[in-house]
Amino acid sequence: MSISMQSLNDAVVAIIVTVGIAVALSIAFAAAGAFAQRGKIKARRAAHAVAVPAQHPTQTDNARELVLR
């Protein structure tokens, strides 16, 4: 029983294609997870930033004195 060179070549190509697809999928899943995590952090920051109202500057006594003169 002998293995032909064509069968061996087909098996090697099949293994390389399978490993390539596995690597591409793992990179895609890692990138999707990173984007999802980034979106959660951005939403969390936006929720906390809105809670603080803007403060208007108050006029000091020295400034009132200059206006009155």
Secondary structure by P-SEA (a helix, b strand, c coil): ccccaaaaaaaaaaaaaaaaaaaaaaaaaaaaaaaaaaaaaaaaaaaaaacbbbbbbbbcaaaaaaaac
